[in-house]
């Protein structure tokens, strides 16, 4: 796998505006790596697919609230997960 590639500012602006084409691009860029991580934890294909769908749905739902970049989604999600421990 190559170096992590984030969204450039123009793509991020489109992401925040809920542009469906950019969501398709984001999904194409990240669904495999996200699935691998989820599956490595759950070890169950169907459940991993469900969680993957939930991750991208959540990204869509909060996209307008992101302030600095897509990393906000992951930081917010990690903080919420840490609070559950």
C-alpha positions as CSV (number, residue, x, y, z in Angstrom):
1,X,0.0,0.0,0.0
2,X,1.2,3.5,-0.8
3,X,1.5,6.6,1.3
4,X,-1.7,7.9,2.9
5,X,-3.3,10.4,0.6
6,X,-5.7,12.8,2.1
7,X,-8.1,15.1,0.3
8,X,-6.8,18.4,-1.1
9,X,-8.6,21.6,0.0
10,X,-10.9,21.7,-3.0
11,X,-11.9,18.1,-2.5
12,X,-12.5,18.7,1.2
13,X,-14.7,21.7,0.4
14,X,-16.8,19.4,-1.9
15,X,-16.9,16.8,0.9
16,X,-18.3,19.3,3.4
17,X,-20.9,20.3,0.8
18,X,-21.9,16.6,0.5
19,X,-21.0,16.4,-3.1
20,X,-22.0,12.8,-4.0
21,X,-19.2,12.5,-6.6
22,X,-16.5,13.2,-4.0
23,X,-18.1,10.7,-1.6
24,X,-17.8,8.1,-4.3
25,X,-14.1,9.0,-4.6
26,X,-13.5,8.9,-0.9
27,X,-15.2,5.5,-0.7
28,X,-13.1,4.2,-3.6
29,X,-9.9,5.5,-1.9
30,X,-10.6,4.2,1.6
31,X,-13.1,1.3,1.6
32,X,-10.5,-1.4,1.3
33,X,-8.2,-0.2,4.0
34,X,-11.1,0.5,6.3
35,X,-12.5,-3.0,5.7
36,X,-9.2,-4.6,6.4
37,X,-8.9,-2.8,9.7
38,X,-12.5,-3.6,10.7
39,X,-12.2,-7.3,9.6
40,X,-8.9,-7.7,11.6
41,X,-10.9,-6.8,14.7
42,X,-14.2,-8.5,14.1
43,X,-13.1,-11.6,12.0
44,X,-16.6,-11.8,10.5
45,X,-17.2,-10.7,6.9
46,X,-20.9,-9.7,7.1
47,X,-20.5,-7.8,10.3
48,X,-17.4,-6.0,8.9
49,X,-19.4,-5.0,5.9
50,X,-22.1,-3.6,8.1
51,X,-19.6,-1.6,10.2
52,X,-17.9,-0.3,7.1
53,X,-21.3,1.0,5.8
54,X,-21.9,2.6,9.2
55,X,-18.5,4.3,9.1
56,X,-19.2,5.9,5.7
57,X,-22.7,6.8,6.6
58,X,-21.4,8.6,9.7
59,X,-18.8,10.4,7.6
60,X,-21.6,11.7,5.4
61,X,-23.7,12.7,8.4
62,X,-21.0,14.7,10.1
63,X,-19.3,16.1,6.9
64,X,-20.7,19.6,7.2
65,X,-19.4,19.8,10.8
66,X,-15.8,19.0,10.1
67,X,-13.6,22.1,10.6
68,X,-10.1,21.4,9.6
69,X,-10.1,18.2,7.5
70,X,-11.2,14.6,7.3
71,X,-8.9,13.8,10.2
72,X,-11.6,15.5,12.4
73,X,-13.9,12.5,11.7
74,X,-11.2,10.0,12.9
75,X,-10.2,12.1,15.9
76,X,-13.8,12.6,17.0
77,X,-14.5,8.9,16.5
78,X,-11.4,7.9,18.5
79,X,-12.3,10.3,21.4
80,X,-15.8,8.7,21.5
81,X,-14.4,5.2,21.5
82,X,-11.9,6.1,24.2
83,X,-14.7,7.4,26.3
84,X,-16.4,4.0,26.1
85,X,-13.4,2.2,27.7
